Amino acid sequence: MKTIFATALTALVAFMMVFSFSASAMTVEKIPKGFEQEPIIEIDGVDYYLAGPPFLNDIPGHYWNVKGNHITGLHFNEGPMPNFWASDIDEGALLFKVDAIIGYNDGSMVPTQPGYVHWHEFAPVDPSMEYDPDIGLFLKHTAVDYFFFEAGPMPMNAHWVEPGIDYNFMNNVVY
């Protein structure tokens, strides 16, 4: 009986190992349906996008799924140059799953849930509209792997990351 059990357990472990190594990891080439770059988000009758560097209308490597007031994102190792966010992870690999809460970064609306440590402002689609840098998203980044986050255009925020909520991700929320 022990031999049958041991053989079955060995076969199960071998099957799981083969399956886990053959399952394809999410990459920028395999973005799930419903995610897009540069989404337009309407708030109080005004259309916004996530302000990115001057030459982009969004944050490099980010893809968003907007469903009403709930926004989720995927942060890939993609940008204007190879391995923009992390040089020790493959180009195009998923780095973080992102959860976002729309709000105002003026100290009055800080999310009470843990992990929302990064703020990113909206910019109005219509350039003639008044720009308010306090309206945007509170972001929680959950890492999917171990890597050194070089922080793209903000190298002063570089740090080691491990799977789970990254409480050190570019902390800039006003408390």
Chimera marker file (.cmm) of the C-alpha trace (Angstrom):
<marker_set name="trace">
<marker id="1" x="0.000" y="0.000" z="0.000" r="1" g="1" b="0" radius="0.5"/>
<marker id="2" x="2.854" y="2.379" z="0.880" r="1" g="1" b="0" radius="0.5"/>
<marker id="3" x="4.459" y="1.702" z="-2.516" r="1" g="1" b="0" radius="0.5"/>
<marker id="4" x="1.261" y="2.526" z="-4.421" r="1" g="1" b="0" radius="0.5"/>
<marker id="5" x="0.797" y="5.711" z="-2.373" r="1" g="1" b="0" radius="0.5"/>
<marker id="6" x="4.444" y="6.747" z="-2.856" r="1" g="1" b="0" radius="0.5"/>
<marker id="7" x="4.249" y="6.051" z="-6.614" r="1" g="1" b="0" radius="0.5"/>
<marker id="8" x="1.013" y="8.021" z="-6.948" r="1" g="1" b="0" radius="0.5"/>
<marker id="9" x="2.440" y="10.913" z="-4.919" r="1" g="1" b="0" radius="0.5"/>
<marker id="10" x="5.629" y="10.939" z="-7.014" r="1" g="1" b="0" radius="0.5"/>
<marker id="11" x="3.578" y="10.974" z="-10.230" r="1" g="1" b="0" radius="0.5"/>
<marker id="12" x="1.401" y="13.816" z="-8.922" r="1" g="1" b="0" radius="0.5"/>
<marker id="13" x="4.426" y="15.914" z="-7.898" r="1" g="1" b="0" radius="0.5"/>
<marker id="14" x="6.094" y="15.271" z="-11.281" r="1" g="1" b="0" radius="0.5"/>
<marker id="15" x="2.907" y="16.274" z="-13.124" r="1" g="1" b="0" radius="0.5"/>
<marker id="16" x="2.569" y="19.465" z="-11.083" r="1" g="1" b="0" radius="0.5"/>
<marker id="17" x="6.213" y="20.390" z="-11.690" r="1" g="1" b="0" radius="0.5"/>
<marker id="18" x="5.891" y="19.866" z="-15.445" r="1" g="1" b="0" radius="0.5"/>
<marker id="19" x="2.638" y="21.837" z="-15.530" r="1" g="1" b="0" radius="0.5"/>
<marker id="20" x="4.020" y="24.726" z="-13.483" r="1" g="1" b="0" radius="0.5"/>
<marker id="21" x="7.109" y="25.085" z="-15.669" r="1" g="1" b="0" radius="0.5"/>
<marker id="22" x="5.181" y="24.734" z="-18.942" r="1" g="1" b="0" radius="0.5"/>
<marker id="23" x="2.432" y="27.197" z="-17.971" r="1" g="1" b="0" radius="0.5"/>
<marker id="24" x="3.189" y="30.425" z="-19.785" r="1" g="1" b="0" radius="0.5"/>
<marker id="25" x="3.845" y="33.495" z="-17.661" r="1" g="1" b="0" radius="0.5"/>
<marker id="26" x="1.937" y="36.678" z="-18.361" r="1" g="1" b="0" radius="0.5"/>
<marker id="27" x="3.912" y="38.999" z="-20.602" r="1" g="1" b="0" radius="0.5"/>
<marker id="28" x="3.171" y="42.186" z="-22.466" r="1" g="1" b="0" radius="0.5"/>
<marker id="29" x="2.433" y="40.001" z="-25.523" r="1" g="1" b="0" radius="0.5"/>
<marker id="30" x="-0.301" y="38.152" z="-23.570" r="1" g="1" b="0" radius="0.5"/>
<marker id="31" x="-2.338" y="40.946" z="-22.009" r="1" g="1" b="0" radius="0.5"/>
<marker id="32" x="-5.755" y="39.787" z="-20.792" r="1" g="1" b="0" radius="0.5"/>
<marker id="33" x="-8.883" y="41.014" z="-22.540" r="1" g="1" b="0" radius="0.5"/>
<marker id="34" x="-10.168" y="44.325" z="-21.186" r="1" g="1" b="0" radius="0.5"/>
<marker id="35" x="-6.767" y="45.882" z="-20.437" r="1" g="1" b="0" radius="0.5"/>
<marker id="36" x="-5.555" y="48.857" z="-22.470" r="1" g="1" b="0" radius="0.5"/>
<marker id="37" x="-2.901" y="51.541" z="-22.478" r="1" g="1" b="0" radius="0.5"/>
<marker id="38" x="-3.931" y="55.171" z="-22.198" r="1" g="1" b="0" radius="0.5"/>
<marker id="39" x="-7.556" y="54.724" z="-21.079" r="1" g="1" b="0" radius="0.5"/>
<marker id="40" x="-9.756" y="57.799" z="-20.876" r="1" g="1" b="0" radius="0.5"/>
<marker id="41" x="-11.362" y="58.158" z="-17.437" r="1" g="1" b="0" radius="0.5"/>
<marker id="42" x="-14.358" y="60.463" z="-17.027" r="1" g="1" b="0" radius="0.5"/>
<marker id="43" x="-14.822" y="62.229" z="-13.680" r="1" g="1" b="0" radius="0.5"/>
<marker id="44" x="-17.528" y="64.849" z="-13.143" r="1" g="1" b="0" radius="0.5"/>
<marker id="45" x="-17.938" y="65.327" z="-16.891" r="1" g="1" b="0" radius="0.5"/>
<marker id="46" x="-14.222" y="65.817" z="-17.583" r="1" g="1" b="0" radius="0.5"/>
<marker id="47" x="-12.140" y="63.275" z="-19.530" r="1" g="1" b="0" radius="0.5"/>
<marker id="48" x="-8.702" y="62.469" z="-18.070" r="1" g="1" b="0" radius="0.5"/>
<marker id="49" x="-5.713" y="60.275" z="-18.832" r="1" g="1" b="0" radius="0.5"/>
<marker id="50" x="-2.884" y="59.229" z="-16.532" r="1" g="1" b="0" radius="0.5"/>
<marker id="51" x="-0.158" y="61.817" z="-16.939" r="1" g="1" b="0" radius="0.5"/>
<marker id="52" x="3.080" y="60.257" z="-18.118" r="1" g="1" b="0" radius="0.5"/>
<marker id="53" x="6.399" y="61.654" z="-19.242" r="1" g="1" b="0" radius="0.5"/>
<marker id="54" x="6.055" y="64.603" z="-21.659" r="1" g="1" b="0" radius="0.5"/>
<marker id="55" x="6.262" y="62.352" z="-24.720" r="1" g="1" b="0" radius="0.5"/>
<marker id="56" x="3.654" y="59.810" z="-23.509" r="1" g="1" b="0" radius="0.5"/>
<marker id="57" x="0.016" y="59.957" z="-22.390" r="1" g="1" b="0" radius="0.5"/>
<marker id="58" x="0.418" y="57.209" z="-19.811" r="1" g="1" b="0" radius="0.5"/>
<marker id="59" x="2.909" y="55.532" z="-17.533" r="1" g="1" b="0" radius="0.5"/>
<marker id="60" x="5.254" y="53.289" z="-19.582" r="1" g="1" b="0" radius="0.5"/>
<marker id="61" x="4.544" y="49.555" z="-19.310" r="1" g="1" b="0" radius="0.5"/>
<marker id="62" x="1.113" y="49.969" z="-17.727" r="1" g="1" b="0" radius="0.5"/>
<marker id="63" x="-2.152" y="48.505" z="-19.007" r="1" g="1" b="0" radius="0.5"/>
<marker id="64" x="-5.456" y="49.339" z="-17.330" r="1" g="1" b="0" radius="0.5"/>
<marker id="65" x="-8.904" y="47.813" z="-16.931" r="1" g="1" b="0" radius="0.5"/>
<marker id="66" x="-11.463" y="50.491" z="-16.061" r="1" g="1" b="0" radius="0.5"/>
<marker id="67" x="-14.855" y="49.348" z="-14.750" r="1" g="1" b="0" radius="0.5"/>
<marker id="68" x="-16.711" y="52.334" z="-13.334" r="1" g="1" b="0" radius="0.5"/>
<marker id="69" x="-14.791" y="53.626" z="-10.333" r="1" g="1" b="0" radius="0.5"/>
<marker id="70" x="-12.650" y="50.490" z="-10.018" r="1" g="1" b="0" radius="0.5"/>
<marker id="71" x="-9.409" y="50.403" z="-11.942" r="1" g="1" b="0" radius="0.5"/>
<marker id="72" x="-6.949" y="47.531" z="-12.050" r="1" g="1" b="0" radius="0.5"/>
<marker id="73" x="-3.625" y="47.546" z="-13.794" r="1" g="1" b="0" radius="0.5"/>
<marker id="74" x="-0.737" y="45.423" z="-14.959" r="1" g="1" b="0" radius="0.5"/>
<marker id="75" x="2.777" y="46.876" z="-14.765" r="1" g="1" b="0" radius="0.5"/>
<marker id="76" x="5.163" y="45.242" z="-17.240" r="1" g="1" b="0" radius="0.5"/>
<marker id="77" x="8.906" y="45.684" z="-17.694" r="1" g="1" b="0" radius="0.5"/>
<marker id="78" x="8.347" y="47.813" z="-20.777" r="1" g="1" b="0" radius="0.5"/>
<marker id="79" x="9.219" y="51.385" z="-21.602" r="1" g="1" b="0" radius="0.5"/>
<marker id="80" x="10.950" y="53.735" z="-23.990" r="1" g="1" b="0" radius="0.5"/>
<marker id="81" x="14.161" y="51.684" z="-23.620" r="1" g="1" b="0" radius="0.5"/>
<marker id="82" x="14.778" y="47.959" z="-22.945" r="1" g="1" b="0" radius="0.5"/>
<marker id="83" x="14.313" y="46.764" z="-19.365" r="1" g="1" b="0" radius="0.5"/>
<marker id="84" x="13.072" y="50.206" z="-18.397" r="1" g="1" b="0" radius="0.5"/>
<marker id="85" x="11.934" y="49.245" z="-14.887" r="1" g="1" b="0" radius="0.5"/>
<marker id="86" x="14.153" y="46.266" z="-13.961" r="1" g="1" b="0" radius="0.5"/>
<marker id="87" x="17.269" y="44.972" z="-15.723" r="1" g="1" b="0" radius="0.5"/>
<marker id="88" x="17.254" y="41.589" z="-13.946" r="1" g="1" b="0" radius="0.5"/>
<marker id="89" x="13.800" y="40.616" z="-15.306" r="1" g="1" b="0" radius="0.5"/>
<marker id="90" x="13.000" y="39.824" z="-18.942" r="1" g="1" b="0" radius="0.5"/>
<marker id="91" x="11.812" y="42.664" z="-21.158" r="1" g="1" b="0" radius="0.5"/>
<marker id="92" x="8.001" y="42.575" z="-21.296" r="1" g="1" b="0" radius="0.5"/>
<marker id="93" x="7.601" y="40.441" z="-18.149" r="1" g="1" b="0" radius="0.5"/>
<marker id="94" x="4.873" y="41.255" z="-15.648" r="1" g="1" b="0" radius="0.5"/>
<marker id="95" x="6.324" y="42.986" z="-12.578" r="1" g="1" b="0" radius="0.5"/>
<marker id="96" x="3.248" y="44.081" z="-10.607" r="1" g="1" b="0" radius="0.5"/>
<marker id="97" x="-0.509" y="43.728" z="-10.432" r="1" g="1" b="0" radius="0.5"/>
<marker id="98" x="-1.931" y="47.142" z="-9.598" r="1" g="1" b="0" radius="0.5"/>
<marker id="99" x="-5.093" y="48.193" z="-7.814" r="1" g="1" b="0" radius="0.5"/>
<marker id="100" x="-6.221" y="51.810" z="-8.059" r="1" g="1" b="0" radius="0.5"/>
<marker id="101" x="-8.611" y="54.065" z="-6.152" r="1" g="1" b="0" radius="0.5"/>
<marker id="102" x="-9.683" y="57.371" z="-7.715" r="1" g="1" b="0" radius="0.5"/>
<marker id="103" x="-9.338" y="60.280" z="-5.341" r="1" g="1" b="0" radius="0.5"/>
<marker id="104" x="-7.647" y="63.515" z="-4.313" r="1" g="1" b="0" radius="0.5"/>
<marker id="105" x="-4.101" y="63.558" z="-2.953" r="1" g="1" b="0" radius="0.5"/>
<marker id="106" x="-4.620" y="66.495" z="-0.643" r="1" g="1" b="0" radius="0.5"/>
<marker id="107" x="-4.654" y="64.530" z="2.616" r="1" g="1" b="0" radius="0.5"/>
<marker id="108" x="-8.466" y="64.313" z="2.788" r="1" g="1" b="0" radius="0.5"/>
<marker id="109" x="-9.045" y="61.018" z="0.956" r="1" g="1" b="0" radius="0.5"/>
<marker id="110" x="-6.148" y="58.678" z="1.735" r="1" g="1" b="0" radius="0.5"/>
<marker id="111" x="-7.305" y="55.037" z="1.442" r="1" g="1" b="0" radius="0.5"/>
<marker id="112" x="-7.412" y="53.209" z="4.756" r="1" g="1" b="0" radius="0.5"/>
<marker id="113" x="-6.528" y="49.851" z="3.196" r="1" g="1" b="0" radius="0.5"/>
<marker id="114" x="-2.802" y="48.992" z="3.407" r="1" g="1" b="0" radius="0.5"/>
<marker id="115" x="-0.509" y="49.306" z="0.408" r="1" g="1" b="0" radius="0.5"/>
<marker id="116" x="-1.839" y="52.398" z="-1.367" r="1" g="1" b="0" radius="0.5"/>
<marker id="117" x="1.465" y="54.268" z="-1.117" r="1" g="1" b="0" radius="0.5"/>
<marker id="118" x="1.881" y="55.657" z="-4.639" r="1" g="1" b="0" radius="0.5"/>
<marker id="119" x="-0.033" y="58.555" z="-6.144" r="1" g="1" b="0" radius="0.5"/>
<marker id="120" x="-0.355" y="59.289" z="-9.855" r="1" g="1" b="0" radius="0.5"/>
<marker id="121" x="-2.171" y="62.352" z="-11.142" r="1" g="1" b="0" radius="0.5"/>
<marker id="122" x="-4.614" y="62.669" z="-13.997" r="1" g="1" b="0" radius="0.5"/>
<marker id="123" x="-4.234" y="65.171" z="-16.815" r="1" g="1" b="0" radius="0.5"/>
<marker id="124" x="-7.263" y="66.502" z="-18.696" r="1" g="1" b="0" radius="0.5"/>
<marker id="125" x="-7.593" y="65.242" z="-22.272" r="1" g="1" b="0" radius="0.5"/>
<marker id="126" x="-8.595" y="68.766" z="-23.346" r="1" g="1" b="0" radius="0.5"/>
<marker id="127" x="-5.440" y="70.876" z="-22.853" r="1" g="1" b="0" radius="0.5"/>
<marker id="128" x="-7.557" y="73.997" z="-22.346" r="1" g="1" b="0" radius="0.5"/>
<marker id="129" x="-9.062" y="72.508" z="-19.157" r="1" g="1" b="0" radius="0.5"/>
<marker id="130" x="-7.582" y="73.552" z="-15.819" r="1" g="1" b="0" radius="0.5"/>
<marker id="131" x="-5.010" y="71.046" z="-14.568" r="1" g="1" b="0" radius="0.5"/>
<marker id="132" x="-5.417" y="69.874" z="-10.949" r="1" g="1" b="0" radius="0.5"/>
<marker id="133" x="-2.419" y="67.728" z="-9.880" r="1" g="1" b="0" radius="0.5"/>
<marker id="134" x="-4.348" y="66.558" z="-6.801" r="1" g="1" b="0" radius="0.5"/>
<marker id="135" x="-6.889" y="64.466" z="-8.760" r="1" g="1" b="0" radius="0.5"/>
<marker id="136" x="-5.796" y="60.992" z="-9.799" r="1" g="1" b="0" radius="0.5"/>
<marker id="137" x="-5.184" y="57.500" z="-8.473" r="1" g="1" b="0" radius="0.5"/>
<marker id="138" x="-3.930" y="55.982" z="-5.246" r="1" g="1" b="0" radius="0.5"/>
<marker id="139" x="-2.034" y="52.872" z="-6.383" r="1" g="1" b="0" radius="0.5"/>
<marker id="140" x="-1.167" y="49.600" z="-4.665" r="1" g="1" b="0" radius="0.5"/>
<marker id="141" x="1.495" y="47.544" z="-6.470" r="1" g="1" b="0" radius="0.5"/>
<marker id="142" x="1.657" y="43.804" z="-5.765" r="1" g="1" b="0" radius="0.5"/>
<marker id="143" x="4.855" y="42.220" z="-7.087" r="1" g="1" b="0" radius="0.5"/>
<marker id="144" x="4.664" y="38.841" z="-8.809" r="1" g="1" b="0" radius="0.5"/>
<marker id="145" x="8.384" y="37.980" z="-8.577" r="1" g="1" b="0" radius="0.5"/>
<marker id="146" x="11.707" y="38.859" z="-6.941" r="1" g="1" b="0" radius="0.5"/>
<marker id="147" x="13.672" y="41.613" z="-8.730" r="1" g="1" b="0" radius="0.5"/>
<marker id="148" x="15.533" y="44.881" z="-8.313" r="1" g="1" b="0" radius="0.5"/>
<marker id="149" x="13.162" y="47.707" z="-9.220" r="1" g="1" b="0" radius="0.5"/>
<marker id="150" x="15.268" y="50.409" z="-10.846" r="1" g="1" b="0" radius="0.5"/>
<marker id="151" x="12.262" y="52.752" z="-11.030" r="1" g="1" b="0" radius="0.5"/>
<marker id="152" x="12.569" y="53.890" z="-14.653" r="1" g="1" b="0" radius="0.5"/>
<marker id="153" x="12.648" y="57.686" z="-14.711" r="1" g="1" b="0" radius="0.5"/>
<marker id="154" x="12.899" y="57.907" z="-10.910" r="1" g="1" b="0" radius="0.5"/>
<marker id="155" x="16.078" y="55.978" z="-9.932" r="1" g="1" b="0" radius="0.5"/>
<marker id="156" x="16.067" y="57.545" z="-6.462" r="1" g="1" b="0" radius="0.5"/>
<marker id="157" x="13.184" y="55.129" z="-5.732" r="1" g="1" b="0" radius="0.5"/>
<marker id="158" x="15.127" y="51.967" z="-6.687" r="1" g="1" b="0" radius="0.5"/>
<marker id="159" x="14.809" y="49.038" z="-4.260" r="1" g="1" b="0" radius="0.5"/>
<marker id="160" x="14.685" y="45.249" z="-3.956" r="1" g="1" b="0" radius="0.5"/>
<marker id="161" x="11.234" y="43.734" z="-4.405" r="1" g="1" b="0" radius="0.5"/>
<marker id="162" x="9.792" y="40.387" z="-3.361" r="1" g="1" b="0" radius="0.5"/>
<marker id="163" x="6.386" y="38.880" z="-4.207" r="1" g="1" b="0" radius="0.5"/>
<marker id="164" x="3.523" y="40.606" z="-2.399" r="1" g="1" b="0" radius="0.5"/>
<marker id="165" x="2.485" y="44.200" z="-1.712" r="1" g="1" b="0" radius="0.5"/>
<marker id="166" x="5.374" y="46.583" z="-2.337" r="1" g="1" b="0" radius="0.5"/>
<marker id="167" x="5.120" y="49.119" z="0.485" r="1" g="1" b="0" radius="0.5"/>
<marker id="168" x="8.248" y="50.873" z="-0.860" r="1" g="1" b="0" radius="0.5"/>
<marker id="169" x="6.871" y="51.601" z="-4.324" r="1" g="1" b="0" radius="0.5"/>
<marker id="170" x="7.583" y="55.303" z="-4.930" r="1" g="1" b="0" radius="0.5"/>
<marker id="171" x="5.880" y="56.526" z="-1.740" r="1" g="1" b="0" radius="0.5"/>
<marker id="172" x="4.354" y="59.925" z="-2.466" r="1" g="1" b="0" radius="0.5"/>
<marker id="173" x="0.876" y="59.896" z="-0.910" r="1" g="1" b="0" radius="0.5"/>
<marker id="174" x="0.011" y="62.979" z="1.175" r="1" g="1" b="0" radius="0.5"/>
<marker id="175" x="-1.124" y="61.907" z="4.655" r="1" g="1" b="0" radius="0.5"/>
<link id1="1" id2="2" r="1" g="1" b="0" radius="0.2"/>
<link id1="2" id2="3" r="1" g="1" b="0" radius="0.2"/>
<link id1="3" id2="4" r="1" g="1" b="0" radius="0.2"/>
<link id1="4" id2="5" r="1" g="1" b="0" radius="0.2"/>
<link id1="5" id2="6" r="1" g="1" b="0" radius="0.2"/>
<link id1="6" id2="7" r="1" g="1" b="0" radius="0.2"/>
<link id1="7" id2="8" r="1" g="1" b="0" radius="0.2"/>
<link id1="8" id2="9" r="1" g="1" b="0" radius="0.2"/>
<link id1="9" id2="10" r="1" g="1" b="0" radius="0.2"/>
<link id1="10" id2="11" r="1" g="1" b="0" radius="0.2"/>
<link id1="11" id2="12" r="1" g="1" b="0" radius="0.2"/>
<link id1="12" id2="13" r="1" g="1" b="0" radius="0.2"/>
<link id1="13" id2="14" r="1" g="1" b="0" radius="0.2"/>
<link id1="14" id2="15" r="1" g="1" b="0" radius="0.2"/>
<link id1="15" id2="16" r="1" g="1" b="0" radius="0.2"/>
<link id1="16" id2="17" r="1" g="1" b="0" radius="0.2"/>
<link id1="17" id2="18" r="1" g="1" b="0" radius="0.2"/>
<link id1="18" id2="19" r="1" g="1" b="0" radius="0.2"/>
<link id1="19" id2="20" r="1" g="1" b="0" radius="0.2"/>
<link id1="20" id2="21" r="1" g="1" b="0" radius="0.2"/>
<link id1="21" id2="22" r="1" g="1" b="0" radius="0.2"/>
<link id1="22" id2="23" r="1" g="1" b="0" radius="0.2"/>
<link id1="23" id2="24" r="1" g="1" b="0" radius="0.2"/>
<link id1="24" id2="25" r="1" g="1" b="0" radius="0.2"/>
<link id1="25" id2="26" r="1" g="1" b="0" radius="0.2"/>
<link id1="26" id2="27" r="1" g="1" b="0" radius="0.2"/>
<link id1="27" id2="28" r="1" g="1" b="0" radius="0.2"/>
<link id1="28" id2="29" r="1" g="1" b="0" radius="0.2"/>
<link id1="29" id2="30" r="1" g="1" b="0" radius="0.2"/>
<link id1="30" id2="31" r="1" g="1" b="0" radius="0.2"/>
<link id1="31" id2="32" r="1" g="1" b="0" radius="0.2"/>
<link id1="32" id2="33" r="1" g="1" b="0" radius="0.2"/>
<link id1="33" id2="34" r="1" g="1" b="0" radius="0.2"/>
<link id1="34" id2="35" r="1" g="1" b="0" radius="0.2"/>
<link id1="35" id2="36" r="1" g="1" b="0" radius="0.2"/>
<link id1="36" id2="37" r="1" g="1" b="0" radius="0.2"/>
<link id1="37" id2="38" r="1" g="1" b="0" radius="0.2"/>
<link id1="38" id2="39" r="1" g="1" b="0" radius="0.2"/>
<link id1="39" id2="40" r="1" g="1" b="0" radius="0.2"/>
<link id1="40" id2="41" r="1" g="1" b="0" radius="0.2"/>
<link id1="41" id2="42" r="1" g="1" b="0" radius="0.2"/>
<link id1="42" id2="43" r="1" g="1" b="0" radius="0.2"/>
<link id1="43" id2="44" r="1" g="1" b="0" radius="0.2"/>
<link id1="44" id2="45" r="1" g="1" b="0" radius="0.2"/>
<link id1="45" id2="46" r="1" g="1" b="0" radius="0.2"/>
<link id1="46" id2="47" r="1" g="1" b="0" radius="0.2"/>
<link id1="47" id2="48" r="1" g="1" b="0" radius="0.2"/>
<link id1="48" id2="49" r="1" g="1" b="0" radius="0.2"/>
<link id1="49" id2="50" r="1" g="1" b="0" radius="0.2"/>
<link id1="50" id2="51" r="1" g="1" b="0" radius="0.2"/>
<link id1="51" id2="52" r="1" g="1" b="0" radius="0.2"/>
<link id1="52" id2="53" r="1" g="1" b="0" radius="0.2"/>
<link id1="53" id2="54" r="1" g="1" b="0" radius="0.2"/>
<link id1="54" id2="55" r="1" g="1" b="0" radius="0.2"/>
<link id1="55" id2="56" r="1" g="1" b="0" radius="0.2"/>
<link id1="56" id2="57" r="1" g="1" b="0" radius="0.2"/>
<link id1="57" id2="58" r="1" g="1" b="0" radius="0.2"/>
<link id1="58" id2="59" r="1" g="1" b="0" radius="0.2"/>
<link id1="59" id2="60" r="1" g="1" b="0" radius="0.2"/>
<link id1="60" id2="61" r="1" g="1" b="0" radius="0.2"/>
<link id1="61" id2="62" r="1" g="1" b="0" radius="0.2"/>
<link id1="62" id2="63" r="1" g="1" b="0" radius="0.2"/>
<link id1="63" id2="64" r="1" g="1" b="0" radius="0.2"/>
<link id1="64" id2="65" r="1" g="1" b="0" radius="0.2"/>
<link id1="65" id2="66" r="1" g="1" b="0" radius="0.2"/>
<link id1="66" id2="67" r="1" g="1" b="0" radius="0.2"/>
<link id1="67" id2="68" r="1" g="1" b="0" radius="0.2"/>
<link id1="68" id2="69" r="1" g="1" b="0" radius="0.2"/>
<link id1="69" id2="70" r="1" g="1" b="0" radius="0.2"/>
<link id1="70" id2="71" r="1" g="1" b="0" radius="0.2"/>
<link id1="71" id2="72" r="1" g="1" b="0" radius="0.2"/>
<link id1="72" id2="73" r="1" g="1" b="0" radius="0.2"/>
<link id1="73" id2="74" r="1" g="1" b="0" radius="0.2"/>
<link id1="74" id2="75" r="1" g="1" b="0" radius="0.2"/>
<link id1="75" id2="76" r="1" g="1" b="0" radius="0.2"/>
<link id1="76" id2="77" r="1" g="1" b="0" radius="0.2"/>
<link id1="77" id2="78" r="1" g="1" b="0" radius="0.2"/>
<link id1="78" id2="79" r="1" g="1" b="0" radius="0.2"/>
<link id1="79" id2="80" r="1" g="1" b="0" radius="0.2"/>
<link id1="80" id2="81" r="1" g="1" b="0" radius="0.2"/>
<link id1="81" id2="82" r="1" g="1" b="0" radius="0.2"/>
<link id1="82" id2="83" r="1" g="1" b="0" radius="0.2"/>
<link id1="83" id2="84" r="1" g="1" b="0" radius="0.2"/>
<link id1="84" id2="85" r="1" g="1" b="0" radius="0.2"/>
<link id1="85" id2="86" r="1" g="1" b="0" radius="0.2"/>
<link id1="86" id2="87" r="1" g="1" b="0" radius="0.2"/>
<link id1="87" id2="88" r="1" g="1" b="0" radius="0.2"/>
<link id1="88" id2="89" r="1" g="1" b="0" radius="0.2"/>
<link id1="89" id2="90" r="1" g="1" b="0" radius="0.2"/>
<link id1="90" id2="91" r="1" g="1" b="0" radius="0.2"/>
<link id1="91" id2="92" r="1" g="1" b="0" radius="0.2"/>
<link id1="92" id2="93" r="1" g="1" b="0" radius="0.2"/>
<link id1="93" id2="94" r="1" g="1" b="0" radius="0.2"/>
<link id1="94" id2="95" r="1" g="1" b="0" radius="0.2"/>
<link id1="95" id2="96" r="1" g="1" b="0" radius="0.2"/>
<link id1="96" id2="97" r="1" g="1" b="0" radius="0.2"/>
<link id1="97" id2="98" r="1" g="1" b="0" radius="0.2"/>
<link id1="98" id2="99" r="1" g="1" b="0" radius="0.2"/>
<link id1="99" id2="100" r="1" g="1" b="0" radius="0.2"/>
<link id1="100" id2="101" r="1" g="1" b="0" radius="0.2"/>
<link id1="101" id2="102" r="1" g="1" b="0" radius="0.2"/>
<link id1="102" id2="103" r="1" g="1" b="0" radius="0.2"/>
<link id1="103" id2="104" r="1" g="1" b="0" radius="0.2"/>
<link id1="104" id2="105" r="1" g="1" b="0" radius="0.2"/>
<link id1="105" id2="106" r="1" g="1" b="0" radius="0.2"/>
<link id1="106" id2="107" r="1" g="1" b="0" radius="0.2"/>
<link id1="107" id2="108" r="1" g="1" b="0" radius="0.2"/>
<link id1="108" id2="109" r="1" g="1" b="0" radius="0.2"/>
<link id1="109" id2="110" r="1" g="1" b="0" radius="0.2"/>
<link id1="110" id2="111" r="1" g="1" b="0" radius="0.2"/>
<link id1="111" id2="112" r="1" g="1" b="0" radius="0.2"/>
<link id1="112" id2="113" r="1" g="1" b="0" radius="0.2"/>
<link id1="113" id2="114" r="1" g="1" b="0" radius="0.2"/>
<link id1="114" id2="115" r="1" g="1" b="0" radius="0.2"/>
<link id1="115" id2="116" r="1" g="1" b="0" radius="0.2"/>
<link id1="116" id2="117" r="1" g="1" b="0" radius="0.2"/>
<link id1="117" id2="118" r="1" g="1" b="0" radius="0.2"/>
<link id1="118" id2="119" r="1" g="1" b="0" radius="0.2"/>
<link id1="119" id2="120" r="1" g="1" b="0" radius="0.2"/>
<link id1="120" id2="121" r="1" g="1" b="0" radius="0.2"/>
<link id1="121" id2="122" r="1" g="1" b="0" radius="0.2"/>
<link id1="122" id2="123" r="1" g="1" b="0" radius="0.2"/>
<link id1="123" id2="124" r="1" g="1" b="0" radius="0.2"/>
<link id1="124" id2="125" r="1" g="1" b="0" radius="0.2"/>
<link id1="125" id2="126" r="1" g="1" b="0" radius="0.2"/>
<link id1="126" id2="127" r="1" g="1" b="0" radius="0.2"/>
<link id1="127" id2="128" r="1" g="1" b="0" radius="0.2"/>
<link id1="128" id2="129" r="1" g="1" b="0" radius="0.2"/>
<link id1="129" id2="130" r="1" g="1" b="0" radius="0.2"/>
<link id1="130" id2="131" r="1" g="1" b="0" radius="0.2"/>
<link id1="131" id2="132" r="1" g="1" b="0" radius="0.2"/>
<link id1="132" id2="133" r="1" g="1" b="0" radius="0.2"/>
<link id1="133" id2="134" r="1" g="1" b="0" radius="0.2"/>
<link id1="134" id2="135" r="1" g="1" b="0" radius="0.2"/>
<link id1="135" id2="136" r="1" g="1" b="0" radius="0.2"/>
<link id1="136" id2="137" r="1" g="1" b="0" radius="0.2"/>
<link id1="137" id2="138" r="1" g="1" b="0" radius="0.2"/>
<link id1="138" id2="139" r="1" g="1" b="0" radius="0.2"/>
<link id1="139" id2="140" r="1" g="1" b="0" radius="0.2"/>
<link id1="140" id2="141" r="1" g="1" b="0" radius="0.2"/>
<link id1="141" id2="142" r="1" g="1" b="0" radius="0.2"/>
<link id1="142" id2="143" r="1" g="1" b="0" radius="0.2"/>
<link id1="143" id2="144" r="1" g="1" b="0" radius="0.2"/>
<link id1="144" id2="145" r="1" g="1" b="0" radius="0.2"/>
<link id1="145" id2="146" r="1" g="1" b="0" radius="0.2"/>
<link id1="146" id2="147" r="1" g="1" b="0" radius="0.2"/>
<link id1="147" id2="148" r="1" g="1" b="0" radius="0.2"/>
<link id1="148" id2="149" r="1" g="1" b="0" radius="0.2"/>
<link id1="149" id2="150" r="1" g="1" b="0" radius="0.2"/>
<link id1="150" id2="151" r="1" g="1" b="0" radius="0.2"/>
<link id1="151" id2="152" r="1" g="1" b="0" radius="0.2"/>
<link id1="152" id2="153" r="1" g="1" b="0" radius="0.2"/>
<link id1="153" id2="154" r="1" g="1" b="0" radius="0.2"/>
<link id1="154" id2="155" r="1" g="1" b="0" radius="0.2"/>
<link id1="155" id2="156" r="1" g="1" b="0" radius="0.2"/>
<link id1="156" id2="157" r="1" g="1" b="0" radius="0.2"/>
<link id1="157" id2="158" r="1" g="1" b="0" radius="0.2"/>
<link id1="158" id2="159" r="1" g="1" b="0" radius="0.2"/>
<link id1="159" id2="160" r="1" g="1" b="0" radius="0.2"/>
<link id1="160" id2="161" r="1" g="1" b="0" radius="0.2"/>
<link id1="161" id2="162" r="1" g="1" b="0" radius="0.2"/>
<link id1="162" id2="163" r="1" g="1" b="0" radius="0.2"/>
<link id1="163" id2="164" r="1" g="1" b="0" radius="0.2"/>
<link id1="164" id2="165" r="1" g="1" b="0" radius="0.2"/>
<link id1="165" id2="166" r="1" g="1" b="0" radius="0.2"/>
<link id1="166" id2="167" r="1" g="1" b="0" radius="0.2"/>
<link id1="167" id2="168" r="1" g="1" b="0" radius="0.2"/>
<link id1="168" id2="169" r="1" g="1" b="0" radius="0.2"/>
<link id1="169" id2="170" r="1" g="1" b="0" radius="0.2"/>
<link id1="170" id2="171" r="1" g="1" b="0" radius="0.2"/>
<link id1="171" id2="172" r="1" g="1" b="0" radius="0.2"/>
<link id1="172" id2="173" r="1" g="1" b="0" radius="0.2"/>
<link id1="173" id2="174" r="1" g="1" b="0" radius="0.2"/>
<link id1="174" id2="175" r="1" g="1" b="0" radius="0.2"/>
</marker_set>
